[in-house]
Amino acid sequence: MILHIDGIQFSRMFCSAAAAVEASRQLINELNVFPVPDGDTGTNMSLTMAAVAAELSENTDAHIGAVADRVAQGLLRGARGNSGVILSLLFRGFAKSVRDCAVLSGPGLAAALQEGVEAAYRAVMKPAEGTILTVSGQAAKRAQAAAAEDTAFEAVLDEALGAAELALEETVRQNPVLAKAGVIDAGAKGYCVILDGMLSALRGKPFVAVAVEGGRRERADFSEYSDEDIRFMYCTEFIILRDGDRDVRKLNAHLGSAGDSLVLVDDEKCIKVHVHTNNPGMALEEALAYGQLTAVKIENMREQHSQKVIENPPEGKTAREVAEPVRRFGFVTVCSGDGIAGVFRDLGVDRIIPGGQTMNPSTEDILKAVDATPSEIVFVLPNNKNIIMAAEQCVPLSSKEVVVLPTRSVPQGMSAMLVFDPTLDPGQNREEMLAAISNVTTGSVTTAARDSEYDGQSIREGDHMALLNDRLLYTHSDADFVHNRLADELAKGDPSFITVIYGEGVNAEEAREMAERFRRRCTGVEINLVSGGQPVYSYLISAE
């Protein structure tokens, strides 16, 4: 039984742990659904440890306190992702505890593990149970009890690993996100791999990666999650090189109010920040007040999730099938309503994706339609501002050339298709189609589903609402009042062409009356009436 270790042994153990995490990287990635299902925990933990392991591979310093401090500093600067930052915190507390130690025994290990857990909990703004925090806490707790029975370093580490593995099995029942997916926590699995890799090196044995066992999934089904499940899109990380001693509590509160998964590590010389936010620029601008920024990294987690779904289809589901191109250009659009879909097909659209205001398709849905389009180049028309970003994520994911037109409405999509010219190249067509989109003014009429306040206007359930280019124009209990006000507003642009698309629940006579409102207000206007059959909106109206 090994009673204590020095800095050289600790270096070998850390390098072994880093190699173990790299060997288990994909296994850990396949479990990663919390805090977001982006499948990168194994990669982040591996890269976090690898930067330090390279430096330690030739270490000759036997003072464990000095070596642990080097590890903590290196991990802090190289930490990637939520899991990497928490891992750096665990080692930071560890290093603080052993700073003055030349060698480390069992009781010292127990104390260091506990201080690491406390450091991590202090820095994580909203600690969640059933994660690496829980598992490391249980390992530290068992280590303290074991150290009271046996002071040998090896014995205490063995007991800590055993407790961590038992706690790991419970994570699937402690965290509702993990329970839904039927998997253990990825970061917690990575922590167990680290302890196992260290113990293997201590005993002079090679690390053996162990697959998930028992009545759980060995991997998460990432297709069960939508891109929209990722509330805050950008994983934003950076280091602030301190300029003064300004209190970071204000920064912590500001970032915490604008995102989630916030971990802020306040060091004497630098501040390490990890946060999920929809506005990385705001986070960086606020941070500049504390010093110079370095190691800035911003990743789109919705894109990562989509890539994970595409590259790793769950068991029983087929991988992507890409249609062989038989022509140069193809088209994919998003819309609802049989009539609208029919118009798009008549205009040459290959694939229709059902969706719109109340049902936004995911990147995977759009990518499947792109893949199924038998052309070299595929134009995608989202027809809704909330779908544009999901569509744009298909560009780097598809083997085809994908051109996304930022159409924000069905009328814009129709106008873009009308000007497409197959004799032009993709760039020229995009410019022509963008010009057509810019000439379209879109009006729409819908009914309020509940009482609310919007743009300073009070809305009651059942009120009729008129919108102009997504901006609330009028709301009133009288439908005729709203229709007339919308017609007046559209007439101000002196349009020469108007299309009235009427939805489900509107009969042909009512639609003709709506068209007449425009005919009376616009001299010489050409009016086209279309039975769109769309839900939610009784009318979609384009004026050009």
C-alpha positions as CSV (number, residue, x, y, z in Angstrom):
1,M,0.0,0.0,0.0
2,I,1.5,3.4,-1.0
3,L,1.5,5.7,2.0
4,H,2.2,9.0,0.3
5,I,3.1,10.6,-3.1
6,D,5.4,13.5,-4.2
7,G,5.2,15.9,-7.0
8,I,6.8,13.6,-9.6
9,Q,4.3,10.8,-8.8
10,F,1.5,13.3,-8.9
11,S,2.7,14.4,-12.4
12,R,2.6,10.9,-13.7
13,M,-0.9,10.4,-12.1
14,F,-2.2,13.6,-13.7
15,C,-0.8,12.6,-17.2
16,S,-2.4,9.2,-16.8
17,A,-5.7,10.8,-15.9
18,A,-5.5,13.1,-19.0
19,A,-4.8,10.1,-21.2
20,A,-7.8,8.3,-19.6
21,V,-10.1,11.2,-20.3
22,E,-8.9,11.3,-24.0
23,A,-9.5,7.6,-24.3
24,S,-13.0,8.0,-22.9
25,R,-13.7,11.3,-24.7
26,Q,-16.3,9.9,-27.1
27,L,-18.0,7.9,-24.4
28,I,-18.4,11.0,-22.3
29,N,-19.5,13.1,-25.2
30,E,-22.3,10.6,-25.9
31,L,-23.8,11.2,-22.4
32,N,-23.7,15.0,-22.6
33,V,-27.3,16.4,-22.4
34,F,-26.9,18.7,-19.4
35,P,-26.7,21.7,-19.0
36,V,-27.2,21.7,-22.8
37,P,-27.4,18.7,-25.3
38,D,-24.3,19.7,-27.3
39,G,-22.2,16.6,-26.9
40,D,-18.9,18.2,-26.1
41,T,-18.1,17.5,-22.4
42,G,-15.6,14.8,-23.1
43,T,-13.8,17.0,-25.6
44,N,-13.8,19.9,-23.3
45,M,-12.4,17.9,-20.3
46,S,-9.8,16.3,-22.5
47,L,-8.5,19.5,-24.0
48,T,-8.5,21.2,-20.6
49,M,-6.3,18.5,-19.1
50,A,-4.1,18.0,-22.2
51,A,-2.6,21.4,-22.1
52,V,-1.3,20.8,-18.6
53,A,-0.3,17.2,-19.2
54,A,2.1,18.2,-22.0
55,E,3.9,20.5,-19.6
56,L,4.0,17.9,-16.7
57,S,5.3,15.0,-18.8
58,E,8.9,15.9,-18.0
59,N,8.4,17.3,-14.5
60,T,11.3,16.8,-12.1
61,D,10.0,18.9,-9.2
62,A,9.3,16.6,-6.3
63,H,7.4,19.2,-4.2
64,I,3.7,18.3,-4.6
65,G,2.5,21.7,-3.5
66,A,4.5,23.5,-6.3
67,V,3.4,21.0,-8.9
68,A,-0.3,21.2,-7.9
69,D,-0.1,24.9,-8.1
70,R,1.2,24.7,-11.7
71,V,-1.6,22.3,-12.5
72,A,-4.2,24.7,-11.1
73,Q,-2.9,27.7,-13.0
74,G,-2.6,25.8,-16.2
75,L,-6.1,24.3,-15.9
76,L,-7.6,27.7,-15.1
77,R,-6.1,29.3,-18.3
78,G,-6.9,26.3,-20.5
79,A,-10.3,25.4,-19.2
80,R,-12.9,24.8,-21.9
81,G,-16.6,24.6,-21.4
82,N,-18.6,24.4,-18.2
83,S,-17.1,21.0,-17.3
84,G,-13.6,22.2,-17.9
85,V,-14.0,25.3,-15.7
86,I,-15.5,23.3,-12.9
87,L,-12.6,20.8,-13.2
88,S,-10.2,23.6,-12.9
89,L,-11.9,24.7,-9.7
90,L,-11.7,21.3,-8.2
91,F,-7.9,21.3,-8.8
92,R,-7.6,24.9,-7.7
93,G,-9.0,24.1,-4.3
94,F,-6.9,21.0,-4.2
95,A,-3.7,23.0,-4.9
96,K,-4.6,25.6,-2.3
97,S,-4.9,22.8,0.3
98,V,-1.5,21.2,-0.5
99,R,0.4,24.4,-1.3
100,D,2.8,23.9,1.6
101,C,3.1,20.1,1.3
102,A,6.2,18.3,0.1
103,V,4.4,15.0,0.0
104,L,0.8,14.0,0.3
105,S,-0.7,11.3,2.5
106,G,-4.3,10.0,2.8
107,P,-5.6,12.6,5.2
108,G,-4.0,15.3,3.1
109,L,-5.7,14.0,0.0
110,A,-9.1,13.9,1.8
111,A,-8.7,17.5,2.9
112,A,-7.6,18.6,-0.6
113,L,-10.5,16.9,-2.3
114,Q,-12.9,18.6,0.1
115,E,-11.4,22.0,-0.5
116,G,-11.7,21.5,-4.2
117,V,-15.4,20.7,-3.9
118,E,-16.0,23.8,-1.8
119,A,-14.1,26.0,-4.3
120,A,-16.3,24.7,-7.1
121,Y,-19.6,25.2,-5.3
122,R,-18.6,28.8,-4.4
123,A,-17.9,29.7,-8.0
124,V,-20.9,28.1,-9.7
125,M,-23.7,30.6,-9.6
126,K,-26.5,28.0,-9.7
127,P,-25.1,24.6,-8.6
128,A,-27.2,21.7,-9.9
129,E,-27.2,18.3,-8.2
130,G,-26.7,15.0,-10.1
131,T,-23.6,16.5,-11.7
132,I,-19.8,16.5,-11.3
133,L,-20.4,18.7,-8.2
134,T,-22.4,16.0,-6.5
135,V,-20.1,13.2,-7.4
136,S,-16.9,15.0,-6.4
137,G,-18.7,15.9,-3.1
138,Q,-19.5,12.3,-2.4
139,A,-15.9,11.3,-3.2
140,A,-14.5,13.9,-0.8
141,K,-16.9,12.9,1.9
142,R,-15.9,9.2,1.7
143,A,-12.2,10.2,1.5
144,Q,-12.5,12.0,4.8
145,A,-14.1,8.9,6.5
146,A,-11.5,6.6,4.9
147,A,-8.6,8.7,6.0
148,A,-9.7,8.3,9.6
149,E,-9.4,4.5,9.2
150,D,-6.3,4.3,7.0
151,T,-3.8,7.1,6.4
152,A,-2.3,5.5,3.2
153,F,-2.7,7.7,0.1
154,E,-3.6,4.7,-2.0
155,A,-6.3,3.5,0.3
156,V,-8.0,6.9,0.5
157,L,-7.9,7.4,-3.3
158,D,-9.4,3.9,-3.8
159,E,-12.2,4.7,-1.4
160,A,-12.9,8.1,-3.1
161,L,-13.1,6.4,-6.5
162,G,-15.5,3.8,-5.2
163,A,-17.8,6.5,-3.7
164,A,-17.6,8.5,-6.9
165,E,-18.7,5.6,-9.0
166,L,-21.6,4.8,-6.7
167,A,-22.7,8.5,-6.8
168,L,-22.3,8.5,-10.6
169,E,-25.0,5.8,-10.9
170,E,-27.4,8.0,-8.9
171,T,-27.1,11.1,-11.2
172,V,-29.6,9.7,-13.6
173,R,-32.2,9.9,-10.8
174,Q,-31.1,13.2,-9.3
175,N,-31.3,15.4,-12.4
176,P,-34.6,15.6,-14.4
177,V,-32.8,16.3,-17.6
178,L,-30.7,13.1,-17.2
179,A,-33.8,11.2,-16.1
180,K,-35.5,12.2,-19.3
181,A,-32.6,11.1,-21.4
182,G,-31.9,7.9,-19.3
183,V,-28.2,8.6,-19.0
184,I,-25.7,9.4,-16.2
185,D,-24.0,12.8,-16.1
186,A,-21.2,13.3,-18.6
187,G,-19.1,15.6,-16.4
188,A,-19.5,13.3,-13.4
189,K,-18.4,10.3,-15.6
190,G,-15.3,12.3,-16.6
191,Y,-14.5,13.0,-13.0
192,C,-14.6,9.2,-12.2
193,V,-12.4,8.6,-15.2
194,I,-9.9,11.0,-13.8
195,L,-9.7,9.4,-10.4
196,D,-9.5,5.9,-12.0
197,G,-6.7,7.1,-14.3
198,M,-4.8,8.5,-11.3
199,L,-5.2,5.3,-9.3
200,S,-4.2,3.1,-12.3
201,A,-0.9,5.1,-12.6
202,L,-0.3,4.9,-8.9
203,R,-0.5,1.1,-9.0
204,G,1.5,0.9,-12.2
205,K,-1.4,-0.5,-14.2
206,P,-2.8,0.7,-17.6
207,F,-6.1,2.5,-17.5
208,V,-9.0,0.5,-19.1
209,A,-12.0,2.4,-20.3
210,V,-15.2,0.9,-19.0
211,A,-18.5,1.3,-21.0
212,V,-21.7,2.3,-19.2
213,E,-23.4,-0.7,-17.6
214,G,-26.8,-1.5,-16.2
215,G,-30.3,-0.6,-17.3
216,R,-29.4,2.8,-18.8
217,R,-28.6,4.1,-22.2
218,E,-25.0,4.0,-23.1
219,R,-25.5,7.2,-25.1
220,A,-28.1,9.9,-25.2
221,D,-30.5,10.3,-28.1
222,F,-29.7,13.9,-29.1
223,S,-32.6,13.9,-31.6
224,E,-35.0,14.0,-28.7
225,Y,-34.0,17.6,-28.1
226,S,-34.8,20.6,-30.3
227,D,-32.4,23.4,-31.0
228,E,-35.0,25.6,-29.3
229,D,-34.4,23.7,-26.1
230,I,-31.1,25.5,-25.9
231,R,-32.4,28.8,-24.4
232,F,-29.0,30.6,-24.4
233,M,-27.2,29.9,-27.6
234,Y,-23.6,30.9,-27.2
235,C,-21.1,29.3,-24.9
236,T,-18.9,32.3,-24.1
237,E,-15.5,31.9,-22.4
238,F,-12.7,34.4,-21.8
239,I,-10.0,35.4,-19.4
240,I,-9.7,38.9,-18.0
241,L,-6.1,40.0,-17.2
242,R,-6.8,42.0,-14.1
243,D,-6.2,45.8,-14.2
244,G,-6.8,46.9,-10.6
245,D,-8.7,45.3,-7.8
246,R,-12.3,46.0,-8.8
247,D,-14.9,43.8,-7.1
248,V,-16.1,41.2,-9.5
249,R,-19.5,40.8,-7.7
250,K,-21.1,43.3,-10.1
251,L,-19.7,41.4,-13.1
252,N,-21.0,38.2,-11.7
253,A,-24.5,39.6,-11.1
254,H,-24.6,41.2,-14.6
255,L,-23.6,38.1,-16.4
256,G,-25.9,35.9,-14.3
257,S,-28.9,38.1,-15.2
258,A,-28.2,37.7,-19.0
259,G,-27.5,34.0,-19.2
260,D,-27.0,30.8,-17.4
261,S,-24.3,28.2,-16.6
262,L,-22.2,31.0,-15.2
263,V,-18.9,30.0,-13.6
264,L,-16.6,32.9,-12.6
265,V,-13.2,32.2,-11.1
266,D,-11.6,35.2,-9.4
267,D,-7.8,34.7,-9.3
268,E,-5.2,37.2,-8.1
269,K,-4.0,37.9,-11.6
270,C,-6.9,37.0,-13.8
271,I,-10.6,36.2,-13.9
272,K,-11.9,33.2,-15.8
273,V,-15.4,33.5,-17.1
274,H,-17.7,30.8,-18.6
275,V,-21.3,31.8,-19.4
276,H,-24.1,30.7,-21.8
277,T,-25.7,33.8,-23.3
278,N,-27.5,35.1,-26.3
279,N,-25.4,38.3,-26.4
280,P,-21.6,37.5,-26.2
281,G,-20.8,41.0,-27.1
282,M,-22.5,42.4,-24.0
283,A,-20.6,39.9,-21.8
284,L,-17.3,41.0,-23.4
285,E,-18.0,44.7,-23.2
286,E,-18.9,44.4,-19.5
287,A,-15.7,42.4,-18.8
288,L,-13.5,45.1,-20.4
289,A,-14.1,47.3,-17.4
290,Y,-12.0,44.8,-15.4
291,G,-9.0,44.5,-17.7
292,Q,-7.7,43.2,-20.9
293,L,-9.3,40.1,-22.5
294,T,-7.5,37.0,-23.7
295,A,-8.4,33.4,-24.7
296,V,-11.9,34.5,-26.0
297,K,-13.9,31.6,-27.3
298,I,-17.5,31.7,-28.5
299,E,-19.3,28.6,-29.7
300,N,-22.9,28.2,-31.1
301,M,-24.4,25.4,-29.0
302,R,-27.4,25.0,-31.2
303,E,-25.0,24.3,-34.1
304,Q,-23.1,21.8,-32.0
305,H,-26.3,20.1,-31.1
306,S,-27.4,19.8,-34.7
307,Q,-24.0,18.5,-35.7
308,K,-24.3,15.9,-32.9
309,V,-27.7,14.7,-34.1
310,I,-26.5,14.5,-37.7
311,E,-23.2,12.7,-37.1
312,N,-24.5,10.3,-34.4
313,P,-28.0,9.0,-35.2
314,P,-29.4,6.9,-32.3
315,E,-29.6,3.2,-32.6
316,G,-32.5,2.1,-34.8
317,K,-32.5,5.3,-36.8
318,T,-31.0,5.7,-40.2
319,A,-28.0,7.9,-40.9
320,R,-28.3,10.9,-43.3
321,E,-29.2,10.1,-46.9
322,V,-28.2,12.7,-49.4
323,A,-29.9,12.7,-52.8
324,E,-27.7,12.6,-55.8
325,P,-27.9,15.9,-57.8
326,V,-29.8,15.7,-61.1
327,R,-29.9,19.5,-61.7
328,R,-28.0,22.6,-60.6
329,F,-30.6,24.4,-58.5
330,G,-33.2,23.2,-55.9
331,F,-35.4,24.9,-53.3
332,V,-36.6,24.3,-49.8
333,T,-39.2,26.4,-48.0
334,V,-41.0,26.5,-44.7
335,C,-44.8,27.2,-44.6
336,S,-48.1,26.1,-43.3
337,G,-51.3,25.6,-45.3
338,D,-52.1,23.4,-48.3
339,G,-52.8,26.4,-50.5
340,I,-49.6,28.1,-49.7
341,A,-47.6,24.9,-50.2
342,G,-49.3,24.5,-53.6
343,V,-48.2,28.0,-54.7
344,F,-44.6,27.3,-53.7
345,R,-44.6,24.0,-55.6
346,D,-46.0,25.8,-58.7
347,L,-43.1,28.2,-58.3
348,G,-40.6,25.4,-58.4
349,V,-40.0,24.5,-54.7
350,D,-38.8,20.9,-54.2
351,R,-39.3,20.4,-50.5
352,I,-41.9,21.9,-48.2
353,I,-41.2,21.8,-44.4
354,P,-44.4,22.3,-42.3
355,G,-43.8,25.2,-39.9
356,G,-44.4,28.8,-39.1
357,Q,-45.3,31.0,-36.2
358,T,-46.3,28.3,-33.8
359,M,-44.2,25.4,-35.1
360,N,-40.6,26.2,-35.9
361,P,-38.6,23.3,-37.5
362,S,-35.2,22.5,-36.2
363,T,-31.9,22.6,-38.1
364,E,-32.1,18.9,-38.5
365,D,-35.5,19.1,-40.1
366,I,-34.3,21.7,-42.6
367,L,-31.1,19.7,-43.2
368,K,-33.0,16.6,-44.0
369,A,-35.0,18.5,-46.6
370,V,-31.8,20.0,-48.1
371,D,-30.3,16.5,-48.3
372,A,-33.4,15.2,-50.0
373,T,-33.3,17.8,-52.7
374,P,-31.7,16.4,-55.9
375,S,-29.6,19.4,-56.8
376,E,-26.1,20.7,-56.4
377,I,-27.2,24.1,-54.9
378,V,-30.1,24.4,-52.6
379,F,-31.8,27.7,-51.8
380,V,-33.6,27.7,-48.4
381,L,-36.5,30.2,-47.7
382,P,-37.3,30.1,-43.9
383,N,-40.2,32.6,-44.3
384,N,-40.1,33.4,-40.6
385,K,-37.5,35.5,-38.6
386,N,-37.4,32.8,-35.9
387,I,-36.3,30.1,-38.4
388,I,-33.6,32.0,-40.3
389,M,-30.8,31.1,-37.8
390,A,-31.7,27.4,-37.8
391,A,-31.6,27.4,-41.6
392,E,-28.2,29.2,-41.6
393,Q,-26.7,26.4,-39.5
394,C,-27.3,24.0,-42.4
395,V,-24.7,25.8,-44.5
396,P,-21.6,24.2,-42.9
397,L,-23.4,20.9,-42.2
398,S,-24.5,20.0,-45.7
399,S,-22.4,18.5,-48.4
400,K,-24.4,20.6,-50.9
401,E,-24.0,24.3,-51.4
402,V,-26.7,25.9,-49.3
403,V,-27.9,29.5,-49.9
404,V,-30.2,30.8,-47.2
405,L,-32.4,33.7,-48.1
406,P,-33.5,35.6,-44.9
407,T,-37.2,35.7,-45.8
408,R,-39.3,36.7,-42.8
409,S,-42.7,36.0,-44.3
410,V,-44.5,33.8,-46.8
411,P,-45.1,36.8,-49.2
412,Q,-41.4,37.5,-49.2
413,G,-40.6,33.9,-50.0
414,M,-43.1,34.0,-53.0
415,S,-41.6,37.2,-54.3
416,A,-38.1,35.8,-54.1
417,M,-39.1,32.7,-56.1
418,L,-40.8,34.8,-58.8
419,V,-37.5,36.5,-59.7
420,F,-35.3,33.4,-59.7
421,D,-33.4,33.1,-63.0
422,P,-31.7,29.7,-63.7
423,T,-29.3,31.3,-66.1
424,L,-27.7,33.4,-63.3
425,D,-25.1,32.1,-60.9
426,P,-26.0,31.6,-57.2
427,G,-24.5,34.9,-56.1
428,Q,-26.4,36.9,-58.7
429,N,-29.6,35.1,-58.0
430,R,-29.2,35.8,-54.3
431,E,-28.8,39.5,-54.9
432,E,-31.9,39.6,-57.2
433,M,-34.0,37.7,-54.7
434,L,-32.8,39.9,-51.8
435,A,-33.8,42.9,-53.9
436,A,-37.3,41.4,-54.4
437,I,-37.6,40.7,-50.7
438,S,-36.8,44.3,-49.8
439,N,-39.7,45.5,-52.0
440,V,-42.3,43.5,-50.1
441,T,-44.4,45.0,-47.3
442,T,-46.2,42.2,-45.4
443,G,-49.4,42.7,-43.5
444,S,-51.1,40.0,-41.5
445,V,-54.2,39.6,-39.4
446,T,-54.6,37.2,-36.4
447,T,-56.6,36.8,-33.2
448,A,-55.2,37.3,-29.7
449,A,-55.1,34.0,-27.8
450,R,-55.0,35.6,-24.4
451,D,-54.9,39.0,-22.6
452,S,-51.4,40.6,-22.8
453,E,-49.4,43.8,-23.3
454,Y,-47.4,44.3,-26.5
455,D,-45.5,47.3,-27.8
456,G,-47.3,49.4,-25.2
457,Q,-50.8,48.3,-26.4
458,S,-53.3,46.4,-24.2
459,I,-54.6,43.3,-25.9
460,R,-57.6,41.3,-24.9
461,E,-58.3,37.6,-25.7
462,G,-60.3,37.4,-28.9
463,D,-59.2,40.8,-30.2
464,H,-58.3,41.1,-33.9
465,M,-54.7,42.2,-34.5
466,A,-53.1,43.7,-37.6
467,L,-49.4,43.5,-38.0
468,L,-47.1,45.3,-40.5
469,N,-43.8,43.6,-41.1
470,D,-44.1,41.8,-37.7
471,R,-44.9,45.1,-35.9
472,L,-48.2,45.4,-34.1
473,L,-50.2,48.0,-35.9
474,Y,-53.8,47.8,-34.5
475,T,-55.8,45.7,-32.1
476,H,-59.5,45.9,-31.8
477,S,-62.6,43.8,-31.0
478,D,-64.1,44.8,-34.4
479,A,-62.6,42.9,-37.3
480,D,-63.7,45.4,-39.9
481,F,-62.0,48.2,-38.1
482,V,-58.7,46.3,-38.0
483,H,-59.0,45.3,-41.7
484,N,-59.7,48.8,-42.8
485,R,-56.8,50.3,-40.8
486,L,-54.4,47.7,-42.3
487,A,-55.7,48.4,-45.8
488,D,-55.1,52.2,-45.2
489,E,-51.6,51.6,-44.0
490,L,-50.6,49.3,-47.0
491,A,-52.2,51.8,-49.4
492,K,-49.7,54.5,-48.2
493,G,-47.0,52.8,-50.2
494,D,-48.9,53.2,-53.4
495,P,-48.4,49.5,-54.4
496,S,-49.0,48.2,-57.9
497,F,-49.4,44.6,-56.9
498,I,-51.2,43.1,-53.9
499,T,-51.6,39.4,-52.9
500,V,-54.2,38.5,-50.3
501,I,-53.7,35.0,-48.9
502,Y,-56.6,33.9,-46.7
503,G,-56.4,31.2,-44.1
504,E,-58.4,28.5,-42.6
505,G,-61.8,29.7,-41.3
506,V,-62.1,32.4,-43.9
507,N,-64.5,31.7,-46.8
508,A,-64.1,33.0,-50.4
509,E,-66.7,35.7,-50.0
510,E,-65.0,37.2,-47.0
511,A,-61.7,37.1,-48.8
512,R,-63.2,38.9,-51.9
513,E,-64.5,41.6,-49.5
514,M,-61.0,42.0,-48.1
515,A,-59.6,42.3,-51.6
516,E,-62.1,45.0,-52.4
517,R,-60.8,47.1,-49.5
518,F,-57.5,47.4,-51.4
519,R,-59.1,48.0,-54.8
520,R,-61.0,51.0,-53.4
521,R,-57.9,52.5,-51.9
522,C,-55.3,51.8,-54.5
523,T,-55.7,53.1,-58.1
524,G,-54.7,50.6,-60.8
525,V,-53.5,48.0,-58.4
526,E,-53.4,44.4,-59.5
527,I,-54.9,42.1,-56.8
528,N,-54.3,38.4,-56.6
529,L,-56.4,36.3,-54.2
530,V,-55.0,33.0,-52.9
531,S,-56.7,30.4,-50.7
532,G,-53.7,29.6,-48.4
533,G,-55.4,27.5,-45.7
534,Q,-52.8,28.7,-43.2
535,P,-53.5,28.4,-39.5
536,V,-53.2,31.2,-36.9
537,Y,-53.3,34.1,-39.5
538,S,-56.7,34.8,-41.2
539,Y,-54.9,36.9,-43.7
540,L,-51.3,37.3,-45.1
541,I,-51.1,40.2,-47.4
542,S,-48.1,41.4,-49.5
543,A,-47.9,44.8,-51.1
544,E,-45.2,45.5,-53.8
